[in-house]
Amino acid sequence: MNAENTKLLLTRYPVLYGMTNTVNPWDQNNPRPFHAIEGFGIECGDGWFDIIDKLSKQIEDLKVGAVAVQVKEKYGTLRFYLNGYNEKIDKFIRTAERKSAKTCEVCGKPGKLHTDGWCYVSCKEHEER
């Protein structure tokens, strides 16, 4: 995901993408607070921004203090990992994963899951990656 969309998510959902008080494990020479997701970032295309935005709001609105540690594409669909789950959060994540399987990762238009060598979701326009 591009830096602008990533920053927007971090700003909109400060608890979910909150700052930690521990040393950044990827940069131990720089003992500053960091976002838990900072080591990997959000590793997917901008086409899934709306899915991740909605999911982030749903989780943060529960006010359970869950913190995202990794958000990425894996086997063509969205994966969203947290430091804690409950049944509601799990349902929200599964719904977002199913939606990502039908949404172009590049542009957000309806798409289909391709599994021909590399797994990805795309619309007709972005089918050739």
KEGUTOR-30209 format. One record per atom (N, C-alpha, C): residue in three letters; atom name; y, z, x. Coordinates in steps of 0.001 Angstrom, whole numbers. Last residue first. Layout:
BEGIN
@r: ala	a: CA	py: Y	pz: Z	px: X
...
// end
This chain:
BEGIN
@r: arg	a: N	py: -9089	pz: -14541	px: -149
@r: arg	a: CA	py: -8454	pz: -13519	px: 679
@r: arg	a: C	py: -8709	pz: -13776	px: 2124
@r: glu	a: N	py: -8843	pz: -16186	px: -3061
@r: glu	a: CA	py: -9115	pz: -16450	px: -1645
@r: glu	a: C	py: -8364	pz: -15443	px: -798
@r: glu	a: N	py: -7731	pz: -15089	px: -5419
@r: glu	a: CA	py: -9169	pz: -15077	px: -5199
@r: glu	a: C	py: -9561	pz: -15317	px: -3737
@r: his	a: N	py: -5216	pz: -14929	px: -6474
@r: his	a: CA	py: -5479	pz: -14245	px: -5199
@r: his	a: C	py: -6955	pz: -14194	px: -4840
@r: glu	a: N	py: -5347	pz: -16368	px: -8886
@r: glu	a: CA	py: -4353	pz: -16734	px: -7874
@r: glu	a: C	py: -4658	pz: -16139	px: -6501
@r: lys	a: N	py: -7282	pz: -14974	px: -10399
@r: lys	a: CA	py: -7561	pz: -16331	px: -9913
@r: lys	a: C	py: -6642	pz: -16710	px: -8754
@r: cys	a: N	py: -7252	pz: -11595	px: -9122
@r: cys	a: CA	py: -7016	pz: -12565	px: -10180
@r: cys	a: C	py: -7351	pz: -13937	px: -9590
@r: ser	a: N	py: -9731	pz: -9409	px: -7632
@r: ser	a: CA	py: -8572	pz: -10300	px: -7601
@r: ser	a: C	py: -8465	pz: -11102	px: -8889
@r: val	a: N	py: -11272	pz: -6986	px: -5714
@r: val	a: CA	py: -10889	pz: -7380	px: -7068
@r: val	a: C	py: -9656	pz: -8253	px: -6964
@r: tyr	a: N	py: -14058	pz: -7074	px: -3418
@r: tyr	a: CA	py: -12639	pz: -6966	px: -3731
@r: tyr	a: C	py: -12403	pz: -7408	px: -5161
@r: cys	a: N	py: -16418	pz: -6984	px: -866
@r: cys	a: CA	py: -16102	pz: -6568	px: -2236
@r: cys	a: C	py: -14594	pz: -6423	px: -2399
@r: trp	a: N	py: -17783	pz: -9674	px: 849
@r: trp	a: CA	py: -16801	pz: -8598	px: 905
@r: trp	a: C	py: -16444	pz: -8246	px: -528
@r: gly	a: N	py: -20134	pz: -11066	px: -141
@r: gly	a: CA	py: -19907	pz: -10771	px: 1269
@r: gly	a: C	py: -18942	pz: -9615	px: 1471
@r: asp	a: N	py: -19171	pz: -11170	px: -3056
@r: asp	a: CA	py: -19785	pz: -12224	px: -2242
@r: asp	a: C	py: -19467	pz: -12016	px: -761
@r: thr	a: N	py: -18200	pz: -9793	px: -5197
@r: thr	a: CA	py: -19127	pz: -9107	px: -4306
@r: thr	a: C	py: -19850	pz: -10094	px: -3401
@r: his	a: N	py: -15308	pz: -9196	px: -7034
@r: his	a: CA	py: -16067	pz: -10179	px: -6260
@r: his	a: C	py: -16945	pz: -9418	px: -5275
@r: leu	a: N	py: -14160	pz: -8309	px: -10156
@r: leu	a: CA	py: -14754	pz: -7802	px: -8933
@r: leu	a: C	py: -15594	pz: -8896	px: -8290
@r: lys	a: N	py: -11166	pz: -9804	px: -11447
@r: lys	a: CA	py: -12597	pz: -9501	px: -11519
@r: lys	a: C	py: -13087	pz: -9077	px: -10141
@r: gly	a: N	py: -8087	pz: -9002	px: -13208
@r: gly	a: CA	py: -8897	pz: -9631	px: -12177
@r: gly	a: C	py: -10358	pz: -9313	px: -12373
@r: pro	a: N	py: -4782	pz: -8921	px: -14464
@r: pro	a: CA	py: -6226	pz: -8810	px: -14705
@r: pro	a: C	py: -7011	pz: -9593	px: -13653
@r: lys	a: N	py: -2398	pz: -8022	px: -11843
@r: lys	a: CA	py: -2817	pz: -8796	px: -13022
@r: lys	a: C	py: -4305	pz: -8566	px: -13268
@r: gly	a: N	py: -1784	pz: -6799	px: -9442
@r: gly	a: CA	py: -1876	pz: -5965	px: -10633
@r: gly	a: C	py: -2244	pz: -6704	px: -11908
@r: cys	a: N	py: -1752	pz: -8067	px: -6936
@r: cys	a: CA	py: -591	pz: -8213	px: -7823
@r: cys	a: C	py: -630	pz: -7374	px: -9096
@r: val	a: N	py: -3971	pz: -7138	px: -5339
@r: val	a: CA	py: -2779	pz: -7719	px: -4727
@r: val	a: C	py: -1573	pz: -7652	px: -5659
@r: glu	a: N	py: -6029	pz: -6287	px: -6901
@r: glu	a: CA	py: -5485	pz: -5336	px: -5934
@r: glu	a: C	py: -4192	pz: -5842	px: -5298
@r: cys	a: N	py: -6298	pz: -6901	px: -10281
@r: cys	a: CA	py: -6100	pz: -7518	px: -8966
@r: cys	a: C	py: -5413	pz: -6522	px: -8036
@r: thr	a: N	py: -8574	pz: -5025	px: -12127
@r: thr	a: CA	py: -7159	pz: -5235	px: -11813
@r: thr	a: C	py: -7021	pz: -5787	px: -10402
@r: lys	a: N	py: -11044	pz: -4064	px: -12661
@r: lys	a: CA	py: -10594	pz: -5186	px: -13497
@r: lys	a: C	py: -9146	pz: -5553	px: -13224
@r: ala	a: N	py: -11466	pz: -1886	px: -11132
@r: ala	a: CA	py: -12490	pz: -2932	px: -11049
@r: ala	a: C	py: -12112	pz: -4166	px: -11860
@r: ser	a: N	py: -9502	pz: -136	px: -11945
@r: ser	a: CA	py: -9281	pz: -880	px: -10701
@r: ser	a: C	py: -10281	pz: -2025	px: -10554
@r: lys	a: N	py: -10742	pz: 998	px: -14187
@r: lys	a: CA	py: -9599	pz: 103	px: -14382
@r: lys	a: C	py: -9346	pz: -731	px: -13134
@r: arg	a: N	py: -12646	pz: 2605	px: -12908
@r: arg	a: CA	py: -13085	pz: 1509	px: -13785
@r: arg	a: C	py: -11966	pz: 497	px: -14005
@r: glu	a: N	py: -10894	pz: 4391	px: -11595
@r: glu	a: CA	py: -11816	pz: 3556	px: -10823
@r: glu	a: C	py: -12291	pz: 2364	px: -11652
@r: ala	a: N	py: -9678	pz: 5644	px: -13788
@r: ala	a: CA	py: -8865	pz: 4842	px: -12865
@r: ala	a: C	py: -9750	pz: 3917	px: -12035
@r: thr	a: N	py: -11920	pz: 6982	px: -14827
@r: thr	a: CA	py: -11211	pz: 5992	px: -15642
@r: thr	a: C	py: -10380	pz: 5072	px: -14760
@r: arg	a: N	py: -12493	pz: 8717	px: -12704
@r: arg	a: CA	py: -13487	pz: 7706	px: -13106
@r: arg	a: C	py: -12837	pz: 6606	px: -13948
@r: ile	a: N	py: -10150	pz: 10325	px: -12785
@r: ile	a: CA	py: -10470	pz: 9507	px: -11605
@r: ile	a: C	py: -11457	pz: 8402	px: -11965
@r: phe	a: N	py: -10366	pz: 11585	px: -15290
@r: phe	a: CA	py: -9200	pz: 10744	px: -14980
@r: phe	a: C	py: -9509	pz: 9796	px: -13816
@r: lys	a: N	py: -12760	pz: 13018	px: -14880
@r: lys	a: CA	py: -12677	pz: 12000	px: -15935
@r: lys	a: C	py: -11512	pz: 11048	px: -15666
@r: asp	a: N	py: -11973	pz: 14784	px: -12853
@r: asp	a: CA	py: -13052	pz: 13837	px: -12606
@r: asp	a: C	py: -13021	pz: 12701	px: -13634
@r: ile	a: N	py: -10063	pz: 16263	px: -14246
@r: ile	a: CA	py: -9654	pz: 15442	px: -13111
@r: ile	a: C	py: -10712	pz: 14380	px: -12831
@r: lys	a: N	py: -11781	pz: 17565	px: -16097
@r: lys	a: CA	py: -10704	pz: 16677	px: -16546
@r: lys	a: C	py: -10264	pz: 15731	px: -15441
@r: glu	a: N	py: -13454	pz: 19113	px: -14420
@r: glu	a: CA	py: -14014	pz: 18082	px: -15297
@r: glu	a: C	py: -12959	pz: 17074	px: -15765
@r: asn	a: N	py: -11884	pz: 19325	px: -11198
@r: asn	a: CA	py: -12431	pz: 19947	px: -12388
@r: asn	a: C	py: -12879	pz: 18800	px: -13285
@r: tyr	a: N	py: -11587	pz: 19671	px: -7634
@r: tyr	a: CA	py: -11817	pz: 18895	px: -8852
@r: tyr	a: C	py: -12105	pz: 19832	px: -10010
@r: gly	a: N	py: -9837	pz: 19525	px: -4523
@r: gly	a: CA	py: -10450	pz: 20286	px: -5612
@r: gly	a: C	py: -10544	pz: 19440	px: -6863
@r: asn	a: N	py: -8733	pz: 17819	px: -2757
@r: asn	a: CA	py: -9290	pz: 19050	px: -2197
@r: asn	a: C	py: -9924	pz: 19924	px: -3268
@r: leu	a: N	py: -9722	pz: 14403	px: -3569
@r: leu	a: CA	py: -8869	pz: 15591	px: -3666
@r: leu	a: C	py: -9529	pz: 16768	px: -2982
@r: tyr	a: N	py: -9713	pz: 10872	px: -3498
@r: tyr	a: CA	py: -10339	pz: 12122	px: -3072
@r: tyr	a: C	py: -9316	pz: 13255	px: -3045
@r: phe	a: N	py: -10406	pz: 7993	px: -4969
@r: phe	a: CA	py: -9330	pz: 8985	px: -4960
@r: phe	a: C	py: -9966	pz: 10335	px: -4677
@r: arg	a: N	py: -10886	pz: 4563	px: -4796
@r: arg	a: CA	py: -11476	pz: 5877	px: -4532
@r: arg	a: C	py: -10322	pz: 6850	px: -4334
@r: leu	a: N	py: -11114	pz: 1481	px: -6534
@r: leu	a: CA	py: -10319	pz: 2619	px: -6098
@r: leu	a: C	py: -11180	pz: 3850	px: -5870
@r: thr	a: N	py: -13370	pz: -1112	px: -5326
@r: thr	a: CA	py: -12672	pz: -336	px: -6348
@r: thr	a: C	py: -11965	pz: 875	px: -5730
@r: gly	a: N	py: -14661	pz: -2410	px: -3234
@r: gly	a: CA	py: -13884	pz: -3194	px: -4186
@r: gly	a: C	py: -13123	pz: -2411	px: -5224
@r: tyr	a: N	py: -15770	pz: -560	px: -1540
@r: tyr	a: CA	py: -16668	pz: -1420	px: -2319
@r: tyr	a: C	py: -15940	pz: -2103	px: -3471
@r: lys	a: N	py: -12754	pz: 1089	px: -1783
@r: lys	a: CA	py: -14078	pz: 1114	px: -1178
@r: lys	a: C	py: -15019	pz: 361	px: -2101
@r: glu	a: N	py: -9411	pz: 1821	px: -1165
@r: glu	a: CA	py: -10350	pz: 880	px: -1778
@r: glu	a: C	py: -11664	pz: 1025	px: -1038
@r: lys	a: N	py: -8019	pz: 5177	px: -1424
@r: lys	a: CA	py: -8378	pz: 3931	px: -758
@r: lys	a: C	py: -9203	pz: 3024	px: -1661
@r: val	a: N	py: -6757	pz: 8194	px: -519
@r: val	a: CA	py: -6708	pz: 7220	px: -1610
@r: val	a: C	py: -6966	pz: 5870	px: -963
@r: gln	a: N	py: -7217	pz: 11566	px: 320
@r: gln	a: CA	py: -7448	pz: 10160	px: 664
@r: gln	a: C	py: -7448	pz: 9323	px: -603
@r: val	a: N	py: -6248	pz: 13945	px: -620
@r: val	a: CA	py: -6474	pz: 13843	px: 813
@r: val	a: C	py: -6776	pz: 12418	px: 1253
@r: ala	a: N	py: -4203	pz: 15543	px: -2981
@r: ala	a: CA	py: -4898	pz: 14311	px: -2597
@r: ala	a: C	py: -5052	pz: 14279	px: -1081
@r: val	a: N	py: -4665	pz: 18730	px: -4291
@r: val	a: CA	py: -3947	pz: 17931	px: -3298
@r: val	a: C	py: -4803	pz: 16725	px: -2914
@r: ala	a: N	py: -4135	pz: 20758	px: -7183
@r: ala	a: CA	py: -4990	pz: 19843	px: -6418
@r: ala	a: C	py: -4130	pz: 18999	px: -5484
@r: gly	a: N	py: -2801	pz: 22524	px: -8861
@r: gly	a: CA	py: -2559	pz: 22594	px: -7423
@r: gly	a: C	py: -3450	pz: 21710	px: -6570
@r: val	a: N	py: -2864	pz: 22309	px: -11537
@r: val	a: CA	py: -3956	pz: 23077	px: -10931
@r: val	a: C	py: -3829	pz: 23159	px: -9413
@r: lys	a: N	py: -1302	pz: 20885	px: -13467
@r: lys	a: CA	py: -783	pz: 22057	px: -12759
@r: lys	a: C	py: -1895	pz: 22957	px: -12207
@r: leu	a: N	py: -1630	pz: 18583	px: -14872
@r: leu	a: CA	py: -2579	pz: 19670	px: -15142
@r: leu	a: C	py: -2160	pz: 20975	px: -14474
@r: asp	a: N	py: 188	pz: 16801	px: -13789
@r: asp	a: CA	py: 536	pz: 17458	px: -15054
@r: asp	a: C	py: -423	pz: 18581	px: -15431
@r: glu	a: N	py: -1262	pz: 15757	px: -11626
@r: glu	a: CA	py: -194	pz: 16721	px: -11357
@r: glu	a: C	py: 203	pz: 17480	px: -12624
@r: ile	a: N	py: -3022	pz: 14038	px: -13024
@r: ile	a: CA	py: -3532	pz: 15160	px: -12222
@r: ile	a: C	py: -2448	pz: 16202	px: -12006
@r: gln	a: N	py: -1265	pz: 12232	px: -14286
@r: gln	a: CA	py: -2255	pz: 12981	px: -15072
@r: gln	a: C	py: -2733	pz: 14217	px: -14304
@r: lys	a: N	py: 114	pz: 11202	px: -12058
@r: lys	a: CA	py: 825	pz: 11966	px: -13085
@r: lys	a: C	py: -144	pz: 12821	px: -13892
@r: ser	a: N	py: -1982	pz: 9856	px: -10759
@r: ser	a: CA	py: -1256	pz: 10933	px: -10078
@r: ser	a: C	py: -528	pz: 11819	px: -11077
@r: leu	a: N	py: -2624	pz: 7913	px: -12669
@r: leu	a: CA	py: -3609	pz: 8924	px: -12290
@r: leu	a: C	py: -2925	pz: 10124	px: -11638
@r: lys	a: N	py: -232	pz: 6397	px: -12624
@r: lys	a: CA	py: -682	pz: 7059	px: -13857
@r: lys	a: C	py: -1672	pz: 8186	px: -13547
@r: asp	a: N	py: -279	pz: 5555	px: -9908
@r: asp	a: CA	py: 864	pz: 6290	px: -10455
@r: asp	a: C	py: 449	pz: 7058	px: -11709
@r: ile	a: N	py: -2638	pz: 4089	px: -9794
@r: ile	a: CA	py: -2514	pz: 5305	px: -8990
@r: ile	a: C	py: -1367	pz: 6175	px: -9498
@r: ile	a: N	py: -1947	pz: 1992	px: -11537
@r: ile	a: CA	py: -3151	pz: 2805	px: -11789
@r: ile	a: C	py: -3030	pz: 4142	px: -11059
@r: asp	a: N	py: 322	pz: 918	px: -10279
@r: asp	a: CA	py: 435	pz: 1498	px: -11624
@r: asp	a: C	py: -761	pz: 2393	px: -11969
@r: phe	a: N	py: -803	pz: 0	px: -7770
@r: phe	a: CA	py: 230	pz: 1031	px: -7826
@r: phe	a: C	py: 277	pz: 1701	px: -9200
@r: trp	a: N	py: -2539	pz: -2035	px: -7331
@r: trp	a: CA	py: -3074	pz: -841	px: -7990
@r: trp	a: C	py: -2045	pz: 280	px: -8114
@r: gly	a: N	py: -1135	pz: -3893	px: -5902
@r: gly	a: CA	py: -1520	pz: -4218	px: -7274
@r: gly	a: C	py: -2074	pz: -3033	px: -8038
@r: asp	a: N	py: -897	pz: -3132	px: -3274
@r: asp	a: CA	py: 160	pz: -2729	px: -4203
@r: asp	a: C	py: -169	pz: -3036	px: -5662
@r: gly	a: N	py: -4166	pz: -2174	px: -1974
@r: gly	a: CA	py: -3057	pz: -3075	px: -2235
@r: gly	a: C	py: -2080	pz: -2540	px: -3267
@r: cys	a: N	py: -4882	pz: 752	px: 7
@r: cys	a: CA	py: -5225	pz: -262	px: -981
@r: cys	a: C	py: -3990	pz: -1118	px: -1216
@r: glu	a: N	py: -4681	pz: 3509	px: 1201
@r: glu	a: CA	py: -5317	pz: 2323	px: 1764
@r: glu	a: C	py: -5824	pz: 1368	px: 691
@r: ile	a: N	py: -2222	pz: 5482	px: 1886
@r: ile	a: CA	py: -2850	pz: 4970	px: 674
@r: ile	a: C	py: -3374	pz: 3589	px: 1045
@r: gly	a: N	py: -2995	pz: 7474	px: 4787
@r: gly	a: CA	py: -2081	pz: 6773	px: 3890
@r: gly	a: C	py: -2800	pz: 6393	px: 2605
@r: phe	a: N	py: -4406	pz: 8897	px: 6649
@r: phe	a: CA	py: -4935	pz: 7610	px: 6235
@r: phe	a: C	py: -3933	pz: 6800	px: 5429
@r: gly	a: N	py: -2740	pz: 11070	px: 7215
@r: gly	a: CA	py: -3633	pz: 10530	px: 8233
@r: gly	a: C	py: -4146	pz: 9142	px: 7904
@r: glu	a: N	py: -1371	pz: 11827	px: 4865
@r: glu	a: CA	py: -683	pz: 11114	px: 5934
@r: glu	a: C	py: -1611	pz: 10473	px: 6961
@r: ile	a: N	py: -2238	pz: 13428	px: 2902
@r: ile	a: CA	py: -2698	pz: 12043	px: 2854
@r: ile	a: C	py: -2203	pz: 11222	px: 4046
@r: ala	a: N	py: -886	pz: 15762	px: 3289
@r: ala	a: CA	py: -2332	pz: 15768	px: 3493
@r: ala	a: C	py: -2881	pz: 14348	px: 3574
@r: his	a: N	py: 2113	pz: 15472	px: 5094
@r: his	a: CA	py: 1406	pz: 15214	px: 3842
@r: his	a: C	py: -87	pz: 15153	px: 4141
@r: phe	a: N	py: 3040	pz: 18189	px: 7294
@r: phe	a: CA	py: 2748	pz: 16783	px: 7018
@r: phe	a: C	py: 2069	pz: 16667	px: 5657
@r: pro	a: N	py: 5007	pz: 20168	px: 9518
@r: pro	a: CA	py: 4328	pz: 20002	px: 8225
@r: pro	a: C	py: 4117	pz: 18511	px: 7962
@r: arg	a: N	py: 4269	pz: 19766	px: 13023
@r: arg	a: CA	py: 5205	pz: 19746	px: 11909
@r: arg	a: C	py: 4418	pz: 19724	px: 10603
@r: pro	a: N	py: 3420	pz: 19700	px: 15921
@r: pro	a: CA	py: 3073	pz: 20695	px: 14892
@r: pro	a: C	py: 4107	pz: 20813	px: 13774
@r: asn	a: N	py: 2342	pz: 17429	px: 17711
@r: asn	a: CA	py: 3522	pz: 17423	px: 16855
@r: asn	a: C	py: 3274	pz: 18380	px: 15689
@r: asn	a: N	py: -43	pz: 17337	px: 18925
@r: asn	a: CA	py: 1099	pz: 17607	px: 19790
@r: asn	a: C	py: 2408	pz: 17675	px: 19000
@r: gln	a: N	py: -1831	pz: 16516	px: 17054
@r: gln	a: CA	py: -1751	pz: 17944	px: 17317
@r: gln	a: C	py: -623	pz: 18324	px: 18263
@r: asp	a: N	py: -2234	pz: 14346	px: 15026
@r: asp	a: CA	py: -1157	pz: 14426	px: 16014
@r: asp	a: C	py: -909	pz: 15900	px: 16339
@r: trp	a: N	py: -4178	pz: 14577	px: 13212
@r: trp	a: CA	py: -4088	pz: 13282	px: 13881
@r: trp	a: C	py: -3023	pz: 13287	px: 14961
@r: pro	a: N	py: -3839	pz: 17045	px: 12047
@r: pro	a: CA	py: -5015	pz: 16841	px: 12898
@r: pro	a: C	py: -5001	pz: 15513	px: 13637
@r: asn	a: N	py: -919	pz: 18794	px: 11987
@r: asn	a: CA	py: -1435	pz: 17470	px: 11675
@r: asn	a: C	py: -2631	pz: 17191	px: 12591
@r: val	a: N	py: -1283	pz: 22189	px: 11209
@r: val	a: CA	py: -998	pz: 21178	px: 12225
@r: val	a: C	py: -1640	pz: 19864	px: 11804
@r: thr	a: N	py: -250	pz: 23237	px: 7895
@r: thr	a: CA	py: -1139	pz: 23230	px: 9051
@r: thr	a: C	py: -710	pz: 22139	px: 10029
@r: asn	a: N	py: 972	pz: 23220	px: 5536
@r: asn	a: CA	py: 1582	pz: 24054	px: 6564
@r: asn	a: C	py: 724	pz: 24112	px: 7815
@r: thr	a: N	py: 1533	pz: 20121	px: 3803
@r: thr	a: CA	py: 684	pz: 21234	px: 4213
@r: thr	a: C	py: 1456	pz: 22058	px: 5244
@r: met	a: N	py: 3149	pz: 18716	px: 984
@r: met	a: CA	py: 3162	pz: 19010	px: 2411
@r: met	a: C	py: 2218	pz: 20182	px: 2674
@r: gly	a: N	py: 1454	pz: 16902	px: -1653
@r: gly	a: CA	py: 2288	pz: 17915	px: -1041
@r: gly	a: C	py: 2146	pz: 18055	px: 455
@r: tyr	a: N	py: 707	pz: 15208	px: -3625
@r: tyr	a: CA	py: 805	pz: 14653	px: -2278
@r: tyr	a: C	py: 1611	pz: 15602	px: -1394
@r: leu	a: N	py: 813	pz: 17018	px: -5770
@r: leu	a: CA	py: -410	pz: 16256	px: -5503
@r: leu	a: C	py: -423	pz: 15695	px: -4088
@r: val	a: N	py: 3502	pz: 17877	px: -5557
@r: val	a: CA	py: 2391	pz: 18828	px: -5458
@r: val	a: C	py: 1117	pz: 18087	px: -5058
@r: pro	a: N	py: 5144	pz: 15605	px: -5807
@r: pro	a: CA	py: 5220	pz: 16433	px: -4596
@r: pro	a: C	py: 4088	pz: 17447	px: -4457
@r: tyr	a: N	py: 5295	pz: 12838	px: -7007
@r: tyr	a: CA	py: 4232	pz: 13836	px: -7193
@r: tyr	a: C	py: 4140	pz: 14746	px: -5975
@r: arg	a: N	py: 7453	pz: 11251	px: -6246
@r: arg	a: CA	py: 7224	pz: 11544	px: -7672
@r: arg	a: C	py: 6262	pz: 12705	px: -7890
@r: thr	a: N	py: 7109	pz: 11065	px: -3446
@r: thr	a: CA	py: 8307	pz: 11687	px: -4017
@r: thr	a: C	py: 8090	pz: 12104	px: -5468
@r: leu	a: N	py: 4725	pz: 9725	px: -3131
@r: leu	a: CA	py: 4888	pz: 11027	px: -2481
@r: leu	a: C	py: 6071	pz: 11792	px: -3069
@r: leu	a: N	py: 5339	pz: 7340	px: -4536
@r: leu	a: CA	py: 4296	pz: 8246	px: -5029
@r: leu	a: C	py: 4452	pz: 9642	px: -4436
@r: leu	a: N	py: 7367	pz: 6321	px: -2848
@r: leu	a: CA	py: 7643	pz: 6592	px: -4254
@r: leu	a: C	py: 6615	pz: 7556	px: -4837
@r: lys	a: N	py: 5976	pz: 5909	px: -459
@r: lys	a: CA	py: 7044	pz: 6919	px: -502
@r: lys	a: C	py: 7377	pz: 7301	px: -1943
@r: thr	a: N	py: 4347	pz: 3776	px: -1322
@r: thr	a: CA	py: 3757	pz: 5037	px: -863
@r: thr	a: C	py: 4791	pz: 6159	px: -949
@r: asn	a: N	py: 6234	pz: 1800	px: -1832
@r: asn	a: CA	py: 5429	pz: 2333	px: -2937
@r: asn	a: C	py: 4773	pz: 3660	px: -2565
@r: glu	a: N	py: 7223	pz: 1483	px: 838
@r: glu	a: CA	py: 8123	pz: 1827	px: -278
@r: glu	a: C	py: 7349	pz: 2424	px: -1453
@r: ala	a: N	py: 5003	pz: 718	px: 2385
@r: ala	a: CA	py: 5679	pz: 1993	px: 2648
@r: ala	a: C	py: 6566	pz: 2433	px: 1486
@r: asn	a: N	py: 2252	pz: -704	px: 466
@r: asn	a: CA	py: 3437	pz: -773	px: 1320
@r: asn	a: C	py: 4148	pz: 578	px: 1389
@r: met	a: N	py: -1166	pz: 0	px: 853
@r: met	a: CA	py: 0	pz: 0	px: 0
@r: met	a: C	py: 1227	pz: 0	px: 898
// end
